[in-house]
């Protein structure tokens, strides 16, 4: 069994610090800094920049170097070598679409929190036995949304879920109403069209609206 991740930043701290984790796909690395500034202006303090494009790794490095107030993570991390690349570039957390034990082991070695994707109870059991207490539920919408997470969480009372895939402004409150969901992951505030048109003001507007809605949902849950 792998021991708990000895990271400066834990996954729990990341998810409770800000209830939204944008998933960013960049075609131009130079967009990372103005995009990050726009997110910060909207109240979002953490971001997942994916390795889905050739610009991803350089974008992570630029954002990590230039934006000390933004917690920059890496998404679409598929192999242990990817872990090394993104951590060397400055990533503070690692997100994967699925659960792969060697990737988790390398995250432990590199002292960064991992958020692997899970879709089944068997994968959550594997995560528990790897020492994890936070996972990404992906693709959340196709897997049944909040009802699926509620059912999945029953036999895993110590597990927190980050829903990703199909999460948006119309349903984020439904996810955050669940005590096992400290944050949600989405891309509507960093829509590729906004990035291509460098509409940073709209990124900030959507980010602020999303943060306000998310915090209101959490407050309602806590007062219920």
Protein Blocks (a to p, Z undefined) as FASTA:
>chain_A
ZZdddbfbdfklmmmmpccdcddddfbfklmmmmmmmmmmnopabdcddfkbfklmmmmm
mmmmmmmmbccddehiabfklmmmmmmnopabdcdfbdcfklmmmmmmnopacddddfbf
klmmmmmmnopabdcdddfklnnpjmlmmmmmmmmmmbccddeehiafklmmmmmmpmkl
mbdcdfklmgfklmmnopaklmmmmmmmmmmmmmmmmmmmmmZZ
